[in-house]
């Protein structure tokens, strides 16, 4: 990176090496910034299961040289999502071809996609420090920083993408904001297809010539399964009612028998898929919820929240990771256009550009979930088209680069004219 880059004199500290943090790191580093990413994990782990990136974030992947080529072989490729009722009666199939002109989707194993993004960040010169748990944040009128393992690091700006249990939220809000249960949980698994191949009920899912994506829907429960990587990998998620105390455990090993009980009267094929899952591959994930925050930025406007730290998403939005990546791009461009002397302007503009779009997209997770879980299945069988996912062009056919460049100056002017602006937080 040469000293002609617009952020060559800016030092960016990023907390959390998830998709929000790595996207911000890549995009600020591209613009010349000195970037350090702090992450509390001891190593980069291949954690997780299926994750979906819509065409709005797909265009971000495709803008990074070499990343699309790494993702294609490991991602899911199907022409649509087949819907069945809980008794296995076919309902309808939603085809994705109408979205082709919006861009490209990338759906695959979270850890494998994360590795490709991580490697791209490192190739650009991003410094990633593992075993670096941030214990404190600080800011003045001229700098912001963190305390990591007792050592003080200062920069021009801190971007905090440290997840749903973010400690940065405390300095932004001025109080501890605890998560609460959404009333739902997800059993989820990523596994090989050996067990599926051994059962005539499920062997077709492991077809090496085609990727499958099937959803079974029932009262207040839905079960989605996807196969990929030439029929060698399978991921499934089962969303159901759960009022457990998330303070005790929100991400724990799952129990096969308990998962089967949650779909007790469902078709045998659903039971067979669950029973084919190795016990150590099942996770019981409580869906943590938070009310929309009154702000994502600190009092002196040098620290900003991103990703799940700012806005946890229900998985039925199919947009959590994509919106996190949009956060990272928007923050980087705002910093580029503001320059070192006007970083508080950049941070305020980032919030104002992102907040309304994120909130509107969060709402789709609630409406999508309720469309499936609260459905009258007698009516659904008469009109199965109602279970199809709304595919909003305003969400998916969105260019975050163009939007930020086009609207930054106007947004800053609006904020200067209305210095007490606060976002509408009505979910």
C-alpha positions as CSV (number, residue, x, y, z in Angstrom):
1,X,0.0,0.0,0.0
2,X,1.5,3.3,-1.0
3,X,1.2,6.7,0.7
4,X,-1.1,7.9,-2.1
5,X,-3.9,5.9,-0.7
6,X,-6.7,8.0,0.9
7,X,-6.4,6.4,4.4
8,X,-2.6,6.0,4.4
9,X,-2.4,8.3,7.5
10,X,-5.2,6.5,9.4
11,X,-4.8,3.8,12.0
12,X,-7.9,1.5,12.3
13,X,-8.4,-0.9,15.2
14,X,-11.0,-3.6,14.7
15,X,-12.4,-5.9,17.3
16,X,-13.6,-9.3,16.2
17,X,-12.5,-11.3,13.1
18,X,-16.0,-12.3,11.9
19,X,-17.4,-11.2,8.6
20,X,-18.1,-7.6,9.7
21,X,-14.6,-7.2,11.1
22,X,-12.8,-8.8,8.2
23,X,-14.8,-6.9,5.6
24,X,-14.0,-3.6,7.4
25,X,-10.3,-4.7,7.6
26,X,-10.1,-5.5,3.9
27,X,-11.9,-2.4,2.8
28,X,-9.9,0.0,5.0
29,X,-6.6,-1.7,4.1
30,X,-7.4,-1.4,0.4
31,X,-7.6,2.3,1.0
32,X,-4.2,2.4,2.7
33,X,-5.1,2.3,6.4
34,X,-2.9,0.6,9.0
35,X,-5.2,-2.1,10.3
36,X,-5.0,-4.4,13.4
37,X,-7.8,-6.9,14.1
38,X,-8.0,-8.2,17.6
39,X,-9.8,-11.5,18.2
40,X,-10.2,-13.4,21.5
41,X,-10.0,-16.9,20.0
42,X,-6.7,-18.8,20.3
43,X,-6.8,-19.9,16.7
44,X,-8.9,-19.5,13.5
45,X,-11.4,-22.3,13.9
46,X,-13.6,-24.0,11.3
47,X,-16.7,-23.4,13.3
48,X,-20.3,-23.3,12.2
49,X,-22.4,-24.8,9.6
50,X,-24.4,-23.4,6.7
51,X,-24.4,-19.7,6.1
52,X,-26.0,-17.7,3.4
53,X,-24.8,-14.6,1.6
54,X,-27.3,-12.9,-0.7
55,X,-26.4,-11.2,-4.0
56,X,-26.0,-7.9,-2.1
57,X,-23.0,-9.3,-0.3
58,X,-22.1,-11.5,-3.2
59,X,-21.0,-8.4,-5.1
60,X,-18.6,-7.7,-2.2
61,X,-17.0,-11.1,-2.5
62,X,-16.7,-10.7,-6.2
63,X,-14.9,-7.4,-5.9
64,X,-12.1,-9.0,-4.0
65,X,-9.6,-10.6,-6.5
66,X,-9.4,-14.4,-6.2
67,X,-12.1,-14.8,-3.6
68,X,-15.0,-15.9,-5.9
69,X,-12.8,-18.6,-7.4
70,X,-12.1,-20.0,-3.9
71,X,-15.8,-19.9,-2.9
72,X,-17.3,-21.5,-6.0
73,X,-16.2,-25.1,-5.4
74,X,-17.2,-25.2,-1.7
75,X,-20.6,-23.5,-2.0
76,X,-24.2,-24.8,-2.6
77,X,-25.5,-24.7,-6.1
78,X,-29.2,-25.4,-6.5
79,X,-31.9,-23.8,-8.7
80,X,-34.4,-23.3,-5.8
81,X,-35.9,-24.3,-2.5
82,X,-38.5,-27.1,-2.4
83,X,-41.2,-26.8,0.2
84,X,-43.0,-29.7,1.8
85,X,-45.5,-29.9,4.6
86,X,-44.6,-31.7,7.8
87,X,-46.3,-34.9,6.6
88,X,-44.0,-34.8,3.5
89,X,-46.7,-33.6,1.1
90,X,-45.1,-31.5,-1.7
91,X,-46.2,-27.9,-1.6
92,X,-44.3,-25.8,-4.1
93,X,-40.8,-25.0,-5.3
94,X,-39.3,-21.5,-5.2
95,X,-36.9,-21.0,-8.2
96,X,-34.1,-18.4,-7.9
97,X,-33.6,-17.8,-11.6
98,X,-35.6,-14.5,-11.5
99,X,-32.9,-13.1,-9.3
100,X,-30.0,-13.9,-11.6
101,X,-29.7,-10.3,-12.8
102,X,-29.3,-9.1,-9.2
103,X,-26.0,-10.9,-8.7
104,X,-24.6,-14.1,-7.3
105,X,-25.4,-15.8,-4.0
106,X,-22.8,-17.7,-1.9
107,X,-24.1,-20.4,0.5
108,X,-21.8,-22.8,2.2
109,X,-20.0,-23.8,5.4
110,X,-19.3,-20.8,7.6
111,X,-15.8,-21.9,8.5
112,X,-14.8,-22.6,4.9
113,X,-16.1,-19.2,3.6
114,X,-14.5,-17.4,6.5
115,X,-11.1,-19.0,5.7
116,X,-11.2,-17.6,2.2
117,X,-12.0,-14.1,3.5
118,X,-9.4,-14.4,6.3
119,X,-6.7,-15.4,3.8
120,X,-7.6,-12.4,1.5
121,X,-7.3,-10.0,4.5
122,X,-3.9,-11.4,5.4
123,X,-2.7,-11.2,1.8
124,X,-3.6,-7.5,1.8
125,X,-1.4,-6.9,4.8
126,X,-4.1,-6.9,7.6
127,X,-2.6,-7.8,10.9
128,X,-4.8,-10.2,12.8
129,X,-3.9,-10.8,16.5
130,X,-5.4,-13.9,18.1
131,X,-5.7,-14.6,21.8
132,X,-6.4,-10.9,22.1
133,X,-9.4,-10.4,24.3
134,X,-10.4,-6.7,24.6
135,X,-11.1,-5.8,28.2
136,X,-11.6,-2.0,27.8
137,X,-12.3,0.6,25.3
138,X,-11.4,4.3,25.5
139,X,-11.7,7.4,23.4
140,X,-10.7,11.1,23.4
141,X,-11.4,13.9,21.0
142,X,-8.4,12.8,18.9
143,X,-8.1,9.0,19.3
144,X,-9.8,5.8,20.3
145,X,-8.4,2.5,21.5
146,X,-8.5,-0.7,23.4
147,X,-6.8,-2.5,26.3
148,X,-5.8,-6.0,25.2
149,X,-4.2,-8.4,27.6
150,X,-3.2,-5.4,29.7
151,X,-1.6,-3.5,26.8
152,X,-2.9,-0.2,25.5
153,X,-3.4,0.2,21.7
154,X,-4.5,3.6,20.3
155,X,-5.7,4.5,16.8
156,X,-7.9,7.0,15.0
157,X,-11.0,4.8,15.1
158,X,-12.3,1.5,16.6
159,X,-14.7,-0.6,14.7
160,X,-16.2,-3.2,17.1
161,X,-17.7,-6.3,15.5
162,X,-17.3,-8.5,18.6
163,X,-20.6,-10.4,18.3
164,X,-23.9,-10.6,20.0
165,X,-22.4,-10.5,23.4
166,X,-20.3,-7.4,22.6
167,X,-18.4,-5.7,25.4
168,X,-18.2,-2.6,23.2
169,X,-21.9,-2.0,23.5
170,X,-21.3,-0.9,27.1
171,X,-19.2,2.1,26.2
172,X,-21.6,3.0,23.3
173,X,-24.7,2.7,25.4
174,X,-23.3,3.7,28.8
175,X,-24.8,0.6,30.5
176,X,-24.7,-3.2,30.1
177,X,-27.2,-4.5,27.6
178,X,-28.0,-8.1,28.2
179,X,-29.4,-10.5,25.6
180,X,-32.7,-12.2,26.0
181,X,-34.4,-15.2,24.5
182,X,-36.3,-14.6,21.2
183,X,-38.6,-17.5,22.3
184,X,-37.1,-19.7,19.6
185,X,-34.1,-22.0,19.2
186,X,-32.4,-23.9,16.4
187,X,-31.0,-27.4,16.3
188,X,-28.3,-27.2,13.6
189,X,-25.8,-29.6,12.1
190,X,-23.1,-29.9,9.4
191,X,-22.2,-33.5,8.6
192,X,-21.0,-35.9,6.0
193,X,-23.6,-37.8,4.1
194,X,-22.6,-41.4,4.9
195,X,-25.6,-41.9,7.2
196,X,-28.0,-40.5,4.6
197,X,-26.6,-42.8,1.9
198,X,-27.3,-45.9,4.1
199,X,-31.0,-45.2,4.4
200,X,-33.3,-45.6,1.3
201,X,-35.5,-42.8,2.7
202,X,-32.6,-40.3,2.5
203,X,-30.1,-41.6,0.0
204,X,-31.4,-39.3,-2.8
205,X,-30.2,-36.3,-0.8
206,X,-26.6,-37.5,-1.3
207,X,-26.8,-37.5,-5.1
208,X,-23.3,-36.4,-6.3
209,X,-24.8,-34.8,-9.5
210,X,-27.1,-32.2,-7.9
211,X,-27.3,-30.1,-4.8
212,X,-30.6,-30.3,-2.9
213,X,-32.4,-27.7,-0.8
214,X,-35.7,-28.8,0.9
215,X,-37.8,-27.3,3.7
216,X,-40.5,-29.1,5.7
217,X,-42.9,-26.7,7.4
218,X,-45.2,-27.3,10.4
219,X,-47.0,-25.5,13.2
220,X,-44.4,-23.3,14.9
221,X,-41.5,-25.4,13.5
222,X,-39.6,-25.5,10.3
223,X,-36.8,-27.9,9.1
224,X,-34.4,-27.0,6.3
225,X,-31.8,-29.3,4.7
226,X,-29.2,-28.6,2.1
227,X,-26.7,-30.9,0.5
228,X,-23.6,-29.7,-1.4
229,X,-20.0,-30.4,-2.4
230,X,-21.0,-33.2,-4.8
231,X,-23.3,-34.9,-2.3
232,X,-20.6,-35.3,0.4
233,X,-21.8,-32.6,2.8
234,X,-25.2,-32.0,4.4
235,X,-26.4,-29.1,6.6
236,X,-29.8,-28.9,8.4
237,X,-31.5,-26.5,10.7
238,X,-34.6,-27.0,12.8
239,X,-36.2,-23.9,14.3
240,X,-38.7,-24.4,17.1
241,X,-40.2,-22.8,20.2
242,X,-37.8,-22.5,23.2
243,X,-38.0,-20.3,26.2
244,X,-34.6,-21.4,27.8
245,X,-32.6,-18.9,29.8
246,X,-29.9,-17.6,27.4
247,X,-27.8,-16.4,30.3
248,X,-27.0,-20.1,31.1
249,X,-26.2,-21.3,27.6
250,X,-27.1,-20.0,24.2
251,X,-24.8,-22.3,22.1
252,X,-24.5,-25.8,23.4
253,X,-24.2,-29.4,22.2
254,X,-27.6,-30.7,21.0
255,X,-29.4,-34.0,21.8
256,X,-30.6,-36.1,19.0
257,X,-33.6,-37.5,20.9
258,X,-34.7,-34.0,22.0
259,X,-34.4,-32.8,18.4
260,X,-36.6,-35.7,17.2
261,X,-39.2,-34.9,19.9
262,X,-39.6,-31.4,18.5
263,X,-40.9,-32.9,15.3
264,X,-42.6,-35.9,16.9
265,X,-45.5,-36.3,14.5
266,X,-43.6,-35.4,11.4
267,X,-42.8,-37.5,8.3
268,X,-40.3,-40.4,8.8
269,X,-37.8,-38.8,6.4
270,X,-37.3,-35.8,8.8
271,X,-36.6,-38.2,11.7
272,X,-34.2,-40.2,9.5
273,X,-32.2,-37.1,8.6
274,X,-31.9,-36.2,12.3
275,X,-31.1,-39.8,13.3
276,X,-28.3,-39.9,10.6
277,X,-26.5,-37.0,12.4
278,X,-23.5,-37.8,14.5
279,X,-24.2,-36.7,18.1
280,X,-21.0,-34.5,18.2
281,X,-22.2,-32.6,15.1
282,X,-25.4,-31.3,16.6
283,X,-25.7,-27.8,18.1
284,X,-28.6,-26.4,20.2
285,X,-28.5,-22.7,19.4
286,X,-30.8,-20.4,21.3
287,X,-31.8,-17.5,19.2
288,X,-30.7,-14.4,21.2
289,X,-32.6,-11.3,20.7
290,X,-32.0,-7.6,21.5
291,X,-34.2,-4.6,21.1
292,X,-32.7,-2.2,18.5
293,X,-30.1,0.0,20.0
294,X,-30.7,3.8,20.4
295,X,-27.2,4.3,18.8
296,X,-24.3,2.3,17.4
297,X,-21.7,5.0,18.0
298,X,-19.8,6.3,21.1
299,X,-20.2,9.8,22.6
300,X,-17.0,11.1,20.9
301,X,-17.8,9.3,17.7
302,X,-14.6,7.4,17.4
303,X,-16.0,3.9,18.2
304,X,-18.7,2.2,16.1
305,X,-20.5,-1.1,16.5
306,X,-20.9,-3.4,13.5
307,X,-22.5,-6.7,12.7
308,X,-24.2,-8.7,15.4
309,X,-22.7,-6.3,18.0
310,X,-25.0,-3.6,16.5
311,X,-27.9,-5.6,15.2
312,X,-28.5,-9.4,15.8
313,X,-30.6,-10.9,13.0
314,X,-33.0,-13.8,13.1
315,X,-31.8,-16.5,10.7
316,X,-35.1,-16.3,8.8
317,X,-34.0,-12.9,7.4
318,X,-31.2,-14.8,5.5
319,X,-29.3,-11.5,5.8
320,X,-27.4,-11.4,9.0
321,X,-23.9,-12.0,7.5
322,X,-24.7,-9.9,4.4
323,X,-25.7,-6.9,6.4
324,X,-22.5,-7.3,8.5
325,X,-20.4,-7.1,5.3
326,X,-22.3,-4.1,4.2
327,X,-21.5,-2.5,7.5
328,X,-17.8,-3.0,6.9
329,X,-17.8,-1.6,3.4
330,X,-19.9,1.5,4.5
331,X,-17.6,2.3,7.4
332,X,-14.5,2.1,5.2
333,X,-15.9,4.3,2.5
334,X,-17.1,6.9,5.0
335,X,-13.7,7.0,6.5
336,X,-12.1,7.4,3.1
337,X,-14.4,10.3,2.2
338,X,-14.0,12.0,5.5
339,X,-10.3,11.7,5.9
340,X,-8.3,11.7,9.1
341,X,-9.4,15.2,10.2
342,X,-13.1,14.3,10.1
343,X,-13.5,10.8,11.5
344,X,-16.4,11.8,13.8
345,X,-18.3,12.8,10.6
346,X,-17.5,9.5,9.1
347,X,-18.8,7.5,12.1
348,X,-22.0,9.5,12.3
349,X,-22.6,9.1,8.5
350,X,-22.0,5.4,8.8
351,X,-24.7,5.1,11.4
352,X,-27.2,7.2,9.5
353,X,-26.6,5.4,6.2
354,X,-26.8,1.9,7.7
355,X,-29.4,2.1,10.5
356,X,-32.7,2.4,8.6
357,X,-31.7,-0.3,6.0
358,X,-30.6,-2.7,8.7
359,X,-33.8,-2.2,10.8
360,X,-36.0,-2.7,7.7
361,X,-34.1,-5.9,6.9
362,X,-34.3,-7.2,10.5
363,X,-38.1,-6.9,10.2
364,X,-38.1,-9.4,7.3
365,X,-36.7,-12.0,9.7
366,X,-39.8,-11.7,11.9
367,X,-42.3,-11.7,9.0
368,X,-40.6,-14.6,7.3
369,X,-40.6,-16.7,10.5
370,X,-44.2,-15.9,11.3
371,X,-45.3,-16.6,7.7
372,X,-44.1,-20.2,8.2
373,X,-44.7,-20.8,11.9
374,X,-48.1,-19.2,12.2
375,X,-49.5,-20.6,8.9
376,X,-52.9,-22.3,8.7
377,X,-51.7,-25.5,7.0
378,X,-55.2,-26.4,5.7
379,X,-55.0,-23.1,3.8
380,X,-51.4,-23.6,2.9
381,X,-52.2,-26.8,1.1
382,X,-54.9,-25.1,-0.9
383,X,-52.6,-22.1,-1.8
384,X,-49.0,-23.3,-1.2
385,X,-47.5,-20.2,-2.9
386,X,-48.0,-18.3,0.3
387,X,-45.0,-20.1,1.9
388,X,-42.5,-18.8,-0.6
389,X,-39.9,-16.4,0.8
390,X,-40.3,-12.8,-0.2
391,X,-37.2,-11.9,-2.2
392,X,-37.0,-8.1,-1.9
393,X,-35.2,-6.3,-4.7
394,X,-34.4,-3.4,-2.3
395,X,-32.5,-5.9,-0.1
396,X,-30.8,-8.1,-2.7
397,X,-30.2,-5.8,-5.7
398,X,-28.2,-3.3,-3.6
399,X,-24.8,-1.9,-4.4
400,X,-23.4,-0.8,-1.0
401,X,-20.3,0.8,-2.7
402,X,-22.4,3.0,-5.0
403,X,-24.9,3.8,-2.3
404,X,-22.3,5.0,0.1
405,X,-20.3,7.1,-2.4
406,X,-23.5,8.6,-3.8
407,X,-25.0,9.5,-0.4
408,X,-22.1,10.3,1.9
409,X,-21.9,14.1,1.4
410,X,-25.6,14.6,1.5
411,X,-25.7,12.5,4.8
412,X,-23.0,14.6,6.4
413,X,-24.8,17.8,5.5
414,X,-28.1,16.5,6.9
415,X,-26.3,15.6,10.2
416,X,-24.7,19.0,10.4
417,X,-28.1,20.6,9.9
418,X,-29.7,18.3,12.5
419,X,-26.9,17.6,15.1
420,X,-29.3,15.8,17.5
421,X,-30.5,13.3,14.9
422,X,-31.4,9.9,16.4
423,X,-32.4,6.8,14.5
424,X,-36.0,5.4,14.6
425,X,-35.6,2.2,16.6
426,X,-39.1,0.8,16.1
427,X,-38.9,-2.8,15.1
